[in-house]
Amino acid sequence: MSGIEHSGRQAGEGRVKNAILIAGPTASGKSALALDLAELKGGVIVNTDSMQGYSVLDVLTARPSAAETARVPHFLYGHVHPSTAYSTGAWLRDVTRLIEDGVLSGRPVVFVG
């Protein structure tokens, strides 16, 4: 997929133009790096971790603190009820919605998980 465009939108709208992906093992410093990069670049952070999306696993998954989320906008953390099956396809729909709604447009996006 090269980007998401719909009729009625200008070329380039509804796209992420500058994205960084940070992936690695648990407790390797991914979240701290993502926070520093997003703050430096004036960007946002989007969760790609399968467990941090669940609403009741904040302590278990080391979800970002209130102080960290105050530094830069964070998306797709704690938004899934624990009884809901959440898949890669569901995550992709959620990210696509953020892109289509313009939430991620015009700012660097750091995907981390």
N, C-alpha and C positions, 0 to 999 in steps of 0.2 A: 504494500500500500504506500503510495507516494505522498499522500496527504489527503485531507478530507475537504472537499468543496461541494457546495450545494448551489443550485440555481438561485440567483438573487444576491449572491455574495461576490465581493470583489476578489480577484485573484490574490491568493496569499492569506486571505482571511480564513480562520478556522484551521490554522496549521501551527505546528510547533516548529519554529525556525532554528532554534539553537537548543539542542538537547545533549545532556551528559548522562551516561549510565554508569553507576557505581555498583558493582556486584562483588561478592566475596564471602568468605566464611563468617560464621557468627563471631561476634566480639573482635572483629578485625579493624574497627574504626571507621566503617562505612558511613554511619550516621553523622559523626563529627566532621568528616571530610565533606559530606553533602551540605551540612549546615554552613560550614566555612565558605564553600564554593558559591552556594546560593546567595549568601549574604554579600560576598565580594562582587558577584555579577548582577545583583539586584534581581535574583530569580526566585523560583519557587521549588519546593520539594514534593515529589509524588512517590508514594510508597509502592514498592513492587514486592514486598515481603508477603508471603501467603498467610502468615499468622497475625501480623500487625494490623490487618484490616478488620479483625474481629473486635467487637466492642468491649469485651470483658477481659481481654488478655493484655492489658496495658503494662502491668508489672512483669508478668511472665515473659513478654516479648521485648522488654526494654523500649517501649514506645516513647517518642520524644516527650519531654516534660513541657509544662506550660511556659516556662522561661524560654525553652528552645523554639516552641511554636510561635512565641511572641516575636522572635527575631526575624523569621521569614515565614511566609504562608506554607502550610503543609496540607496535602490532600491525600485522601484515601487511607486514612488511619482511623481505626475504630468505628467504621461506618457500617459494618456487617453484624447483624444479630448472630449470636453463637449457634442458634438452631438452623441457620441458613447455610446451605451448601454454597460455597463460593469457589468459582473455577477461574482459570485463565481467561476463558471467554467472557465471564461476568466482569472481570477486572478490565478487559479490553473495552467492553461496552461502557464502563464507568469512565475510563480515560477518554474514550471517544466523545462522550457527553461533555466532559470538561473542555475538550478542544473545540467542539462544535459551539458550545456556549460562550467561547471566547475567554474563558477563565485563564487558560494557559497561554494565550496569544500575546505576542509582543514582549515576552520575558523569557529569559533562559529557564529551562526546566531541568532539574536534576532528579533523575529517576534513581531510586536507591532501594536495595533490598538484598 
